[in-house]
């Protein structure tokens, strides 16, 4: 259980499809109607925007990044949270 005011998120990104699926799942958890997002890029942009606007302290762990280009430019800014990506590259 997370302390009040904190948010922990875990995504797998071995493939772009896994990263997108994880981002969409997080959006659903945050109450976003993902069916209204028409393109993969719109989903990723919304994901980054939602985290950037969230006032809670958050930690985003992106695990097993298959290729750094999958998450390049997609990780949200680190305020008020932090992002960690692991890779075998």
MIMAR-702266 format. One record per atom (N, C-alpha, C, O, CB): residue in three letters; atom name; x, z, y. Coordinates in pm, 1 decimal. Glycine has a CB too. Layout:
BEGIN
+------+------+----------+----------+----------+
| resn | name |     east |       up |    north |
+------+------+----------+----------+----------+
|  ALA |   CA |        X |        Z |        Y |
...
+------+------+----------+----------+----------+
***
This chain:
BEGIN
+------+------+----------+----------+----------+
| resn | name |     east |       up |    north |
+------+------+----------+----------+----------+
|  UNK |    N |     84.0 |      0.0 |   -118.5 |
|  UNK |   CA |      0.0 |      0.0 |      0.0 |
|  UNK |    C |     88.4 |      0.0 |    124.7 |
|  UNK |    O |    186.3 |     74.1 |    132.7 |
|  UNK |   CB |    -95.5 |    122.0 |     -0.1 |
|  UNK |    N |     52.9 |    -82.8 |    220.3 |
|  UNK |   CA |    131.1 |    -95.9 |    341.9 |
|  UNK |    C |     88.8 |      8.6 |    444.3 |
|  UNK |    O |    -29.6 |     40.0 |    456.4 |
|  UNK |   CB |    116.6 |   -236.5 |    400.2 |
|  UNK |    N |    186.4 |     62.6 |    518.3 |
|  UNK |   CA |    150.8 |    153.8 |    626.5 |
|  UNK |    C |     64.0 |     81.0 |    728.6 |
|  UNK |    O |     76.3 |    -40.2 |    746.7 |
|  UNK |   CB |    277.5 |    211.4 |    693.9 |
|  UNK |    N |    -23.3 |    155.8 |    794.7 |
|  UNK |   CA |   -112.0 |     94.9 |    894.0 |
|  UNK |    C |    -28.1 |     29.7 |   1003.6 |
|  UNK |    O |     70.5 |     87.2 |   1049.7 |
|  UNK |   CB |   -208.8 |    200.7 |    954.6 |
|  UNK |    N |    -67.2 |    -88.4 |   1044.0 |
|  UNK |   CA |      3.8 |   -160.4 |   1147.6 |
|  UNK |    C |    120.1 |   -243.9 |   1097.0 |
|  UNK |    O |    196.9 |   -298.2 |   1176.5 |
|  UNK |   CB |     52.8 |    -65.0 |   1247.9 |
|  UNK |    N |    133.8 |   -254.7 |    964.4 |
|  UNK |   CA |    240.1 |   -336.4 |    908.3 |
|  UNK |    C |    181.4 |   -439.9 |    812.7 |
|  UNK |    O |     75.5 |   -419.0 |    753.6 |
|  UNK |   CB |    344.0 |   -248.5 |    835.9 |
|  UNK |    N |    250.9 |   -549.7 |    799.2 |
|  UNK |   CA |    204.4 |   -658.3 |    714.1 |
|  UNK |    C |    323.8 |   -713.6 |    637.3 |
|  UNK |    O |    424.5 |   -751.4 |    697.1 |
|  UNK |   CB |    134.7 |   -770.0 |    797.8 |
|  UNK |    N |    312.6 |   -718.3 |    504.9 |
|  UNK |   CA |    417.0 |   -775.6 |    420.3 |
|  UNK |    C |    362.0 |   -900.5 |    352.7 |
|  UNK |    O |    254.1 |   -897.6 |    293.6 |
|  UNK |   CB |    467.2 |   -672.3 |    314.4 |
|  UNK |    N |    436.4 |  -1009.5 |    361.8 |
|  UNK |   CA |    391.8 |  -1137.3 |    307.7 |
|  UNK |    C |    499.4 |  -1194.5 |    217.0 |
|  UNK |    O |    618.3 |  -1185.3 |    247.4 |
|  UNK |   CB |    357.9 |  -1236.6 |    421.0 |
|  UNK |    N |    457.6 |  -1253.6 |    105.2 |
|  UNK |   CA |    549.7 |  -1311.5 |      8.2 |
|  UNK |    C |    503.2 |  -1452.7 |    -24.8 |
|  UNK |    O |    388.2 |  -1473.3 |    -63.6 |
|  UNK |   CB |    558.4 |  -1224.0 |   -120.4 |
|  UNK |    N |    592.1 |  -1549.0 |     -9.5 |
|  UNK |   CA |    563.0 |  -1687.9 |    -43.4 |
|  UNK |    C |    676.3 |  -1742.0 |   -129.1 |
|  UNK |    O |    791.8 |  -1703.4 |   -111.6 |
|  UNK |   CB |    543.8 |  -1774.5 |     84.6 |
|  UNK |    N |    643.5 |  -1830.6 |   -220.9 |
|  UNK |   CA |    743.2 |  -1904.2 |   -298.8 |
|  UNK |    C |    751.9 |  -2043.7 |   -238.5 |
|  UNK |    O |    650.4 |  -2103.9 |   -203.3 |
|  UNK |   CB |    705.9 |  -1909.5 |   -453.1 |
|  UNK |    N |    874.1 |  -2094.1 |   -226.9 |
|  UNK |   CA |    892.3 |  -2225.1 |   -163.8 |
|  UNK |    C |    990.7 |  -2312.1 |   -240.9 |
|  UNK |    O |   1076.8 |  -2377.4 |   -182.0 |
|  UNK |   CB |    940.4 |  -2208.0 |    -20.3 |
|  UNK |    N |    977.3 |  -2312.3 |   -372.4 |
|  UNK |   CA |   1064.6 |  -2399.3 |   -451.6 |
|  UNK |    C |   1034.5 |  -2546.0 |   -421.3 |
|  UNK |    O |   1123.0 |  -2631.5 |   -426.8 |
|  UNK |   CB |   1047.3 |  -2370.9 |   -603.0 |
|  UNK |    N |    907.4 |  -2573.4 |   -389.0 |
|  UNK |   CA |    865.4 |  -2708.1 |   -350.0 |
|  UNK |    C |    784.5 |  -2697.6 |   -220.5 |
|  UNK |    O |    733.0 |  -2590.6 |   -188.1 |
|  UNK |   CB |    781.2 |  -2777.0 |   -463.9 |
|  UNK |    N |    773.1 |  -2808.1 |   -146.4 |
|  UNK |   CA |    689.1 |  -2805.4 |    -26.9 |
|  UNK |    C |    544.2 |  -2767.7 |    -59.1 |
|  UNK |    O |    478.0 |  -2700.8 |     20.3 |
|  UNK |   CB |    692.9 |  -2940.9 |     42.3 |
|  UNK |    N |    495.7 |  -2810.5 |   -174.7 |
|  UNK |   CA |    358.5 |  -2779.6 |   -213.3 |
|  UNK |    C |    338.9 |  -2629.2 |   -234.1 |
|  UNK |    O |    235.1 |  -2574.2 |   -197.2 |
|  UNK |   CB |    321.2 |  -2855.7 |   -340.6 |
|  UNK |    N |    438.6 |  -2562.8 |   -293.2 |
|  UNK |   CA |    429.3 |  -2417.9 |   -311.7 |
|  UNK |    C |    429.4 |  -2345.5 |   -177.8 |
|  UNK |    O |    353.2 |  -2250.7 |   -158.3 |
|  UNK |   CB |    544.8 |  -2367.5 |   -398.6 |
|  UNK |    N |    514.7 |  -2389.7 |    -85.0 |
|  UNK |   CA |    519.6 |  -2327.6 |     46.6 |
|  UNK |    C |    385.7 |  -2344.2 |    118.2 |
|  UNK |    O |    334.1 |  -2249.2 |    177.0 |
|  UNK |   CB |    633.6 |  -2388.0 |    130.6 |
|  UNK |    N |    330.2 |  -2463.7 |    113.2 |
|  UNK |   CA |    201.6 |  -2489.8 |    176.6 |
|  UNK |    C |     91.8 |  -2405.2 |    113.5 |
|  UNK |    O |     10.6 |  -2346.3 |    184.8 |
|  UNK |   CB |    166.2 |  -2638.3 |    166.7 |
|  UNK |    N |     88.3 |  -2398.4 |    -18.6 |
|  UNK |   CA |    -13.3 |  -2317.3 |    -87.1 |
|  UNK |    C |     -1.2 |  -2170.4 |    -47.3 |
|  UNK |    O |   -102.1 |  -2103.2 |    -25.6 |
|  UNK |   CB |      0.0 |  -2331.9 |   -240.2 |
|  UNK |    N |    122.1 |  -2120.6 |    -37.8 |
|  UNK |   CA |    142.7 |  -1982.0 |      3.8 |
|  UNK |    C |     98.0 |  -1957.6 |    146.7 |
|  UNK |    O |     35.4 |  -1855.9 |    176.2 |
|  UNK |   CB |    288.1 |  -1944.4 |    -10.9 |
|  UNK |    N |    130.0 |  -2050.5 |    235.1 |
|  UNK |   CA |     88.4 |  -2038.2 |    375.0 |
|  UNK |    C |    -63.9 |  -2038.8 |    386.3 |
|  UNK |    O |   -121.1 |  -1961.0 |    462.7 |
|  UNK |   CB |    148.4 |  -2152.4 |    459.5 |
|  UNK |    N |   -128.7 |  -2125.4 |    311.2 |
|  UNK |   CA |   -276.0 |  -2130.3 |    313.8 |
|  UNK |    C |   -335.7 |  -2000.5 |    259.4 |
|  UNK |    O |   -436.6 |  -1952.8 |    311.2 |
|  UNK |   CB |   -327.9 |  -2250.9 |    231.6 |
|  UNK |    N |   -275.0 |  -1943.4 |    156.4 |
|  UNK |   CA |   -323.9 |  -1816.8 |    100.5 |
|  UNK |    C |   -310.1 |  -1704.4 |    202.9 |
|  UNK |    O |   -399.4 |  -1620.6 |    215.6 |
|  UNK |   CB |   -247.0 |  -1781.0 |    -28.8 |
|  UNK |    N |   -198.5 |  -1702.3 |    275.9 |
|  UNK |   CA |   -181.1 |  -1600.7 |    380.2 |
|  UNK |    C |   -286.4 |  -1618.7 |    488.7 |
|  UNK |    O |   -344.7 |  -1521.0 |    535.5 |
|  UNK |   CB |    -39.1 |  -1608.2 |    441.3 |
|  UNK |    N |   -310.7 |  -1742.2 |    528.4 |
|  UNK |   CA |   -412.9 |  -1767.8 |    630.4 |
|  UNK |    C |   -549.4 |  -1716.5 |    585.7 |
|  UNK |    O |   -623.2 |  -1657.8 |    664.9 |
|  UNK |   CB |   -421.0 |  -1917.8 |    661.7 |
|  UNK |    N |   -582.5 |  -1738.7 |    459.2 |
|  UNK |   CA |   -709.7 |  -1686.6 |    407.3 |
|  UNK |    C |   -714.1 |  -1534.9 |    416.8 |
|  UNK |    O |   -816.7 |  -1478.0 |    454.0 |
|  UNK |   CB |   -730.8 |  -1730.5 |    261.6 |
|  UNK |    N |   -602.3 |  -1468.4 |    383.2 |
|  UNK |   CA |   -595.8 |  -1322.4 |    393.1 |
|  UNK |    C |   -615.0 |  -1275.5 |    536.8 |
|  UNK |    O |   -669.4 |  -1167.7 |    560.8 |
|  UNK |   CB |   -462.2 |  -1271.4 |    339.2 |
|  UNK |    N |   -570.2 |  -1356.8 |    632.4 |
|  UNK |   CA |   -582.8 |  -1321.7 |    773.4 |
|  UNK |    C |   -717.4 |  -1364.4 |    832.2 |
|  UNK |    O |   -741.9 |  -1346.2 |    951.4 |
|  UNK |   CB |   -470.1 |  -1385.0 |    852.4 |
|  UNK |    N |   -803.9 |  -1420.6 |    748.9 |
|  UNK |   CA |   -939.0 |  -1454.7 |    792.7 |
|  UNK |    C |   -957.1 |  -1594.0 |    849.7 |
|  UNK |    O |  -1059.6 |  -1621.5 |    912.2 |
|  UNK |   CB |   -981.7 |  -1358.5 |    892.7 |
|  UNK |    N |   -861.2 |  -1682.4 |    830.3 |
|  UNK |   CA |   -871.5 |  -1819.3 |    880.2 |
|  UNK |    C |   -946.1 |  -1904.5 |    778.2 |
|  UNK |    O |   -918.7 |  -1896.7 |    658.4 |
|  UNK |   CB |   -730.9 |  -1878.8 |    909.4 |
|  UNK |    N |  -1039.2 |  -1984.8 |    824.7 |
|  UNK |   CA |  -1112.8 |  -2076.6 |    738.5 |
|  UNK |    C |  -1022.8 |  -2196.9 |    709.8 |
|  UNK |    O |  -1018.8 |  -2292.3 |    787.5 |
|  UNK |   CB |  -1248.4 |  -2121.4 |    804.7 |
|  UNK |    N |   -950.8 |  -2191.3 |    597.9 |
|  UNK |   CA |   -850.1 |  -2294.1 |    569.2 |
|  UNK |    C |   -910.9 |  -2430.8 |    541.8 |
|  UNK |    O |   -842.5 |  -2532.1 |    556.4 |
|  UNK |   CB |   -766.5 |  -2252.3 |    451.2 |
|  UNK |    N |  -1035.1 |  -2435.9 |    503.3 |
|  UNK |   CA |  -1099.4 |  -2565.7 |    478.5 |
|  UNK |    C |  -1106.6 |  -2648.7 |    606.5 |
|  UNK |    O |  -1118.1 |  -2771.1 |    600.3 |
|  UNK |   CB |  -1240.9 |  -2545.7 |    420.9 |
|  UNK |    N |  -1099.9 |  -2582.8 |    722.6 |
|  UNK |   CA |  -1107.0 |  -2655.0 |    849.3 |
|  UNK |    C |   -972.2 |  -2715.9 |    888.9 |
|  UNK |    O |   -965.1 |  -2793.4 |    984.3 |
|  UNK |   CB |  -1155.6 |  -2561.8 |    959.1 |
|  UNK |    N |   -867.2 |  -2681.9 |    817.5 |
|  UNK |   CA |   -735.0 |  -2736.5 |    847.4 |
|  UNK |    C |   -718.7 |  -2867.9 |    773.3 |
|  UNK |    O |   -718.5 |  -2870.0 |    650.3 |
|  UNK |   CB |   -622.1 |  -2636.6 |    808.4 |
|  UNK |    N |   -705.0 |  -2977.5 |    846.7 |
|  UNK |   CA |   -712.5 |  -3110.0 |    786.7 |
|  UNK |    C |   -583.1 |  -3161.3 |    726.0 |
|  UNK |    O |   -586.3 |  -3240.8 |    632.0 |
|  UNK |   CB |   -757.8 |  -3205.5 |    887.6 |
|  UNK |    N |   -470.2 |  -3117.4 |    777.7 |
|  UNK |   CA |   -343.1 |  -3170.0 |    729.0 |
|  UNK |    C |   -250.2 |  -3055.6 |    689.2 |
|  UNK |    O |   -266.9 |  -2943.1 |    736.3 |
|  UNK |   CB |   -276.4 |  -3258.6 |    836.2 |
|  UNK |    N |   -153.5 |  -3083.1 |    603.7 |
|  UNK |   CA |    -54.8 |  -2979.4 |    570.8 |
|  UNK |    C |     17.2 |  -2925.9 |    694.7 |
|  UNK |    O |     40.5 |  -2805.6 |    705.5 |
|  UNK |   CB |     47.4 |  -3034.6 |    472.4 |
|  UNK |    N |     52.3 |  -3014.0 |    787.5 |
|  UNK |   CA |    122.4 |  -2969.4 |    908.4 |
|  UNK |    C |     34.1 |  -2878.0 |    992.9 |
|  UNK |    O |     83.4 |  -2782.0 |   1052.1 |
|  UNK |   CB |    167.6 |  -3090.3 |    991.6 |
|  UNK |    N |    -94.5 |  -2906.6 |    999.2 |
|  UNK |   CA |   -186.9 |  -2820.3 |   1073.8 |
|  UNK |    C |   -191.9 |  -2680.7 |   1010.1 |
|  UNK |    O |   -199.5 |  -2580.3 |   1080.8 |
|  UNK |   CB |   -329.5 |  -2883.2 |   1078.1 |
|  UNK |    N |   -187.8 |  -2675.1 |    878.1 |
|  UNK |   CA |   -187.8 |  -2545.8 |    810.0 |
|  UNK |    C |    -59.0 |  -2469.3 |    840.4 |
|  UNK |    O |    -64.3 |  -2349.6 |    868.7 |
|  UNK |   CB |   -204.2 |  -2564.8 |    657.8 |
|  UNK |    N |     55.7 |  -2535.6 |    835.2 |
|  UNK |   CA |    183.6 |  -2470.9 |    863.8 |
|  UNK |    C |    188.3 |  -2426.2 |   1009.5 |
|  UNK |    O |    231.6 |  -2314.5 |   1038.0 |
|  UNK |   CB |    301.2 |  -2566.1 |    832.7 |
|  UNK |    N |    144.9 |  -2510.5 |   1101.4 |
|  UNK |   CA |    144.3 |  -2474.2 |   1243.4 |
|  UNK |    C |     54.3 |  -2353.5 |   1269.3 |
|  UNK |    O |     89.6 |  -2264.4 |   1346.6 |
|  UNK |   CB |     98.1 |  -2593.2 |   1328.7 |
|  UNK |    N |    -61.6 |  -2351.1 |   1204.4 |
|  UNK |   CA |   -154.3 |  -2238.8 |   1220.1 |
|  UNK |    C |    -93.6 |  -2111.8 |   1162.8 |
|  UNK |    O |   -105.9 |  -2004.5 |   1221.8 |
|  UNK |   CB |   -288.9 |  -2269.1 |   1151.6 |
|  UNK |    N |    -27.9 |  -2123.9 |   1047.8 |
|  UNK |   CA |     39.6 |  -2010.9 |    985.0 |
|  UNK |    C |    142.5 |  -1950.2 |   1080.5 |
|  UNK |    O |    142.5 |  -1829.1 |   1103.0 |
|  UNK |   CB |    107.5 |  -2054.8 |    853.8 |
|  UNK |    N |    229.0 |  -2033.0 |   1136.0 |
|  UNK |   CA |    332.4 |  -1984.1 |   1228.3 |
|  UNK |    C |    270.3 |  -1923.9 |   1353.4 |
|  UNK |    O |    315.6 |  -1820.2 |   1401.9 |
|  UNK |   CB |    428.1 |  -2097.8 |   1267.0 |
|  UNK |    N |    168.2 |  -1987.7 |   1405.0 |
|  UNK |   CA |    101.2 |  -1938.4 |   1524.8 |
|  UNK |    C |     33.7 |  -1803.7 |   1501.9 |
|  UNK |    O |     40.9 |  -1714.5 |   1586.5 |
|  UNK |   CB |     -1.0 |  -2039.4 |   1572.1 |
|  UNK |    N |    -31.6 |  -1789.7 |   1387.4 |
|  UNK |   CA |    -99.6 |  -1662.8 |   1356.9 |
|  UNK |    C |      0.1 |  -1547.9 |   1348.2 |
|  UNK |    O |    -25.9 |  -1439.6 |   1400.7 |
|  UNK |   CB |   -178.1 |  -1674.0 |   1225.0 |
|  UNK |    N |    113.9 |  -1570.1 |   1282.7 |
|  UNK |   CA |    213.9 |  -1463.6 |   1273.1 |
|  UNK |    C |    275.8 |  -1433.5 |   1409.0 |
|  UNK |    O |    301.5 |  -1317.5 |   1441.2 |
|  UNK |   CB |    323.2 |  -1502.0 |   1173.3 |
|  UNK |    N |    299.7 |  -1536.9 |   1488.8 |
|  UNK |   CA |    358.1 |  -1515.7 |   1620.9 |
|  UNK |    C |    264.5 |  -1433.7 |   1709.9 |
|  UNK |    O |    310.6 |  -1359.9 |   1797.0 |
|  UNK |   CB |    389.6 |  -1650.5 |   1687.3 |
|  UNK |    N |    133.4 |  -1446.2 |   1688.4 |
|  UNK |   CA |     35.2 |  -1374.8 |   1770.7 |
|  UNK |    C |     -3.5 |  -1239.4 |   1713.3 |
|  UNK |    O |    -61.9 |  -1157.3 |   1784.0 |
|  UNK |   CB |    -88.5 |  -1458.9 |   1787.0 |
|  UNK |    N |     27.8 |  -1214.5 |   1586.6 |
|  UNK |   CA |    -10.2 |  -1088.6 |   1522.5 |
|  UNK |    C |     71.1 |   -975.3 |   1583.7 |
|  UNK |    O |    193.6 |   -984.4 |   1592.8 |
|  UNK |   CB |     11.5 |  -1095.2 |   1368.2 |
|  UNK |    N |      4.8 |   -870.7 |   1624.8 |
|  UNK |   CA |     70.4 |   -758.8 |   1692.8 |
|  UNK |    C |    133.0 |   -658.9 |   1596.7 |
|  UNK |    O |    208.6 |   -571.5 |   1639.0 |
|  UNK |   CB |    -28.4 |   -687.7 |   1780.7 |
|  UNK |    N |    102.6 |   -670.6 |   1468.5 |
|  UNK |   CA |    161.3 |   -578.8 |   1370.7 |
|  UNK |    C |    307.3 |   -613.3 |   1345.3 |
|  UNK |    O |    351.1 |   -726.1 |   1367.5 |
|  UNK |   CB |     82.6 |   -582.6 |   1239.0 |
|  UNK |    N |    381.0 |   -514.2 |   1298.5 |
|  UNK |   CA |    516.8 |   -539.7 |   1250.0 |
|  UNK |    C |    501.4 |   -608.1 |   1115.2 |
|  UNK |    O |    435.1 |   -553.6 |   1027.0 |
|  UNK |   CB |    603.0 |   -406.3 |   1238.9 |
|  UNK |    N |    560.1 |   -725.2 |   1096.3 |
|  UNK |   CA |    544.4 |   -795.8 |    970.2 |
|  UNK |    C |    680.3 |   -836.3 |    912.8 |
|  UNK |    O |    780.1 |   -849.6 |    983.5 |
|  UNK |   CB |    456.0 |   -919.2 |    989.2 |
|  UNK |    N |    678.2 |   -854.9 |    781.4 |
|  UNK |   CA |    794.9 |   -904.9 |    709.1 |
|  UNK |    C |    747.8 |  -1020.7 |    622.5 |
|  UNK |    O |    656.8 |  -1005.3 |    540.9 |
|  UNK |   CB |    863.1 |   -791.8 |    622.3 |
|  UNK |    N |    809.1 |  -1135.1 |    640.3 |
|  UNK |   CA |    778.7 |  -1253.9 |    561.1 |
|  UNK |    C |    897.3 |  -1282.2 |    470.8 |
|  UNK |    O |   1007.9 |  -1307.0 |    518.8 |
|  UNK |   CB |    746.8 |  -1376.9 |    652.1 |
|  UNK |    N |    874.9 |  -1278.6 |    340.4 |
|  UNK |   CA |    978.1 |  -1312.2 |    242.2 |
|  UNK |    C |    941.0 |  -1446.2 |    180.0 |
|  UNK |    O |    836.4 |  -1460.0 |    116.6 |
|  UNK |   CB |    992.2 |  -1200.2 |    132.3 |
|  UNK |    N |   1027.3 |  -1543.6 |    198.9 |
|  UNK |   CA |   1008.3 |  -1676.2 |    139.6 |
|  UNK |    C |   1111.9 |  -1687.0 |     28.7 |
|  UNK |    O |   1231.9 |  -1694.4 |     55.1 |
|  UNK |   CB |   1023.4 |  -1793.8 |    247.1 |
|  UNK |    N |   1065.5 |  -1687.9 |    -93.8 |
|  UNK |   CA |   1151.6 |  -1677.3 |   -210.6 |
|  UNK |    C |   1177.7 |  -1812.7 |   -275.0 |
|  UNK |    O |   1092.1 |  -1901.2 |   -276.9 |
|  UNK |   CB |   1090.2 |  -1583.6 |   -311.7 |
|  UNK |    N |   1298.6 |  -1825.6 |   -327.4 |
|  UNK |   CA |   1336.8 |  -1939.2 |   -411.0 |
|  UNK |    C |   1318.2 |  -2073.1 |   -339.8 |
|  UNK |    O |   1260.9 |  -2166.7 |   -395.6 |
|  UNK |   CB |   1256.2 |  -1938.2 |   -539.1 |
|  UNK |    N |   1367.1 |  -2081.2 |   -216.8 |
|  UNK |   CA |   1356.3 |  -2205.1 |   -140.2 |
|  UNK |    C |   1437.1 |  -2312.6 |   -211.4 |
|  UNK |    O |   1559.3 |  -2303.0 |   -221.7 |
|  UNK |   CB |   1405.9 |  -2185.8 |      7.0 |
|  UNK |    N |   1368.4 |  -2414.6 |   -260.1 |
|  UNK |   CA |   1434.0 |  -2520.0 |   -337.0 |
|  UNK |    C |   1525.9 |  -2607.1 |   -254.0 |
|  UNK |    O |   1627.8 |  -2655.3 |   -303.6 |
|  UNK |   CB |   1331.4 |  -2605.8 |   -402.4 |
|  UNK |    N |   1491.2 |  -2627.4 |   -129.1 |
|  UNK |   CA |   1570.6 |  -2708.2 |    -36.4 |
|  UNK |    C |   1544.8 |  -2649.2 |    102.4 |
|  UNK |    O |   1429.0 |  -2632.8 |    140.7 |
|  UNK |   CB |   1532.4 |  -2864.2 |    -43.6 |
|  UNK |    N |   1648.5 |  -2617.3 |    177.5 |
|  UNK |   CA |   1626.6 |  -2556.0 |    309.2 |
|  UNK |    C |   1535.7 |  -2636.8 |    401.6 |
|  UNK |    O |   1471.3 |  -2579.9 |    489.7 |
|  UNK |   CB |   1758.3 |  -2535.4 |    376.8 |
|  UNK |    N |   1529.7 |  -2768.5 |    382.5 |
|  UNK |   CA |   1442.4 |  -2849.8 |    468.2 |
|  UNK |    C |   1294.9 |  -2816.4 |    448.8 |
|  UNK |    O |   1212.4 |  -2848.4 |    534.3 |
|  UNK |   CB |   1465.1 |  -2997.6 |    440.5 |
|  UNK |    N |   1261.3 |  -2752.5 |    337.3 |
|  UNK |   CA |   1120.9 |  -2714.8 |    312.0 |
|  UNK |    C |   1071.9 |  -2618.2 |    418.5 |
|  UNK |    O |    958.4 |  -2629.4 |    465.1 |
|  UNK |   CB |   1105.3 |  -2651.3 |    171.8 |
|  UNK |    N |   1155.8 |  -2523.9 |    457.3 |
|  UNK |   CA |   1113.0 |  -2421.1 |    553.3 |
|  UNK |    C |   1172.7 |  -2440.5 |    691.9 |
|  UNK |    O |   1138.2 |  -2367.8 |    785.0 |
|  UNK |   CB |   1150.4 |  -2284.2 |    501.9 |
|  UNK |    N |   1261.5 |  -2537.6 |    706.4 |
|  UNK |   CA |   1324.3 |  -2561.5 |    836.5 |
|  UNK |    C |   1218.0 |  -2591.7 |    941.4 |
|  UNK |    O |   1137.9 |  -2683.9 |    925.4 |
|  UNK |   CB |   1425.8 |  -2677.9 |    827.7 |
|  UNK |    N |   1218.1 |  -2514.6 |   1047.0 |
|  UNK |   CA |   1120.2 |  -2533.4 |   1153.6 |
|  UNK |    C |    983.6 |  -2475.5 |   1123.6 |
|  UNK |    O |    893.5 |  -2482.8 |   1207.2 |
|  UNK |   CB |   1105.8 |  -2677.4 |   1182.3 |
|  UNK |    N |    966.8 |  -2418.0 |   1005.5 |
|  UNK |   CA |    836.7 |  -2363.6 |    966.6 |
|  UNK |    C |    831.6 |  -2211.6 |    968.9 |
|  UNK |    O |    723.1 |  -2153.5 |    965.5 |
|  UNK |   CB |    800.6 |  -2411.9 |    829.7 |
|  UNK |    N |    947.2 |  -2146.2 |    974.8 |
|  UNK |   CA |    945.0 |  -2000.5 |    977.9 |
|  UNK |    C |    907.6 |  -1955.2 |   1117.7 |
|  UNK |    O |    962.0 |  -2004.8 |   1216.3 |
|  UNK |   CB |   1081.9 |  -1941.0 |    935.3 |
|  UNK |    N |    815.3 |  -1861.6 |   1126.0 |
|  UNK |   CA |    770.7 |  -1817.0 |   1258.0 |
|  UNK |    C |    880.5 |  -1742.3 |   1332.3 |
|  UNK |    O |    975.3 |  -1692.7 |   1271.5 |
|  UNK |   CB |    647.9 |  -1728.4 |   1244.7 |
|  UNK |    N |    867.0 |  -1734.8 |   1463.9 |
|  UNK |   CA |    964.9 |  -1657.6 |   1540.1 |
|  UNK |    C |    963.1 |  -1511.6 |   1495.7 |
|  UNK |    O |    861.5 |  -1462.9 |   1446.0 |
|  UNK |   CB |    936.6 |  -1668.0 |   1691.3 |
|  UNK |    N |   1073.2 |  -1443.1 |   1513.2 |
|  UNK |   CA |   1089.8 |  -1308.9 |   1457.9 |
|  UNK |    C |   1033.1 |  -1197.4 |   1545.7 |
|  UNK |    O |   1074.4 |  -1082.3 |   1531.5 |
|  UNK |   CB |   1234.4 |  -1283.1 |   1434.2 |
|  UNK |    N |    941.8 |  -1227.5 |   1633.9 |
|  UNK |   CA |    882.5 |  -1121.9 |   1716.0 |
|  UNK |    C |    733.3 |  -1121.7 |   1688.6 |
|  UNK |    O |    670.6 |  -1225.6 |   1709.3 |
|  UNK |   CB |    912.6 |  -1143.0 |   1869.2 |
|  UNK |    N |    673.0 |  -1016.3 |   1644.8 |
|  UNK |   CA |    725.0 |   -881.8 |   1622.5 |
|  UNK |    C |    768.0 |   -856.6 |   1478.6 |
|  UNK |    O |    770.3 |   -741.5 |   1435.1 |
|  UNK |   CB |    621.6 |   -780.9 |   1661.6 |
|  UNK |    N |    801.4 |   -958.7 |   1405.1 |
|  UNK |   CA |    836.3 |   -939.3 |   1264.7 |
|  UNK |    C |    968.8 |  -1003.7 |   1228.8 |
|  UNK |    O |   1045.0 |  -1048.4 |   1314.5 |
|  UNK |   CB |    727.9 |   -994.7 |   1176.3 |
|  UNK |    N |    993.0 |  -1006.5 |   1099.9 |
|  UNK |   CA |   1116.6 |  -1061.8 |   1047.9 |
|  UNK |    C |   1085.9 |  -1157.4 |    933.8 |
|  UNK |    O |    988.3 |  -1139.8 |    860.8 |
|  UNK |   CB |   1211.3 |   -949.9 |   1001.3 |
|  UNK |    N |   1170.6 |  -1258.8 |    919.6 |
|  UNK |   CA |   1160.0 |  -1353.3 |    809.0 |
|  UNK |    C |   1288.6 |  -1350.0 |    728.2 |
|  UNK |    O |   1398.5 |  -1345.3 |    783.6 |
|  UNK |   CB |   1131.1 |  -1496.6 |    860.5 |
|  UNK |    N |   1273.3 |  -1352.6 |    595.3 |
|  UNK |   CA |   1386.3 |  -1358.0 |    504.8 |
|  UNK |    C |   1359.2 |  -1470.8 |    405.6 |
|  UNK |    O |   1251.7 |  -1477.9 |    346.2 |
|  UNK |   CB |   1408.7 |  -1220.4 |    431.8 |
|  UNK |    N |   1457.4 |  -1558.4 |    388.4 |
|  UNK |   CA |   1443.6 |  -1667.1 |    290.6 |
|  UNK |    C |   1556.3 |  -1656.0 |    189.3 |
|  UNK |    O |   1672.3 |  -1637.1 |    225.8 |
|  UNK |   CB |   1445.5 |  -1807.1 |    360.3 |
|  UNK |    N |   1521.6 |  -1667.7 |     62.1 |
|  UNK |   CA |   1623.2 |  -1670.4 |    -42.2 |
|  UNK |    C |   1627.2 |  -1810.0 |   -103.5 |
|  UNK |    O |   1525.1 |  -1878.2 |   -112.9 |
|  UNK |   CB |   1594.8 |  -1562.7 |   -151.0 |
|  UNK |    N |   1748.0 |  -1851.6 |   -145.2 |
|  UNK |   CA |   1763.3 |  -1984.9 |   -200.6 |
|  UNK |    C |   1876.5 |  -1985.3 |   -302.9 |
|  UNK |    O |   1962.6 |  -1897.2 |   -303.0 |
|  UNK |   CB |   1790.1 |  -2087.7 |    -88.8 |
|  UNK |    N |   1874.6 |  -2083.8 |   -387.7 |
|  UNK |   CA |   1983.8 |  -2102.9 |   -482.0 |
|  UNK |    C |   2076.7 |  -2213.0 |   -435.0 |
|  UNK |    O |   2171.2 |  -2248.5 |   -505.5 |
|  UNK |   CB |   1929.7 |  -2135.2 |   -620.8 |
|  UNK |    N |   2051.6 |  -2267.3 |   -317.9 |
|  UNK |   CA |   2133.3 |  -2377.8 |   -263.7 |
|  UNK |    C |   2268.4 |  -2327.7 |   -218.9 |
|  UNK |    O |   2350.5 |  -2405.8 |   -170.8 |
|  UNK |   CB |   2062.0 |  -2446.3 |   -146.2 |
+------+------+----------+----------+----------+
***
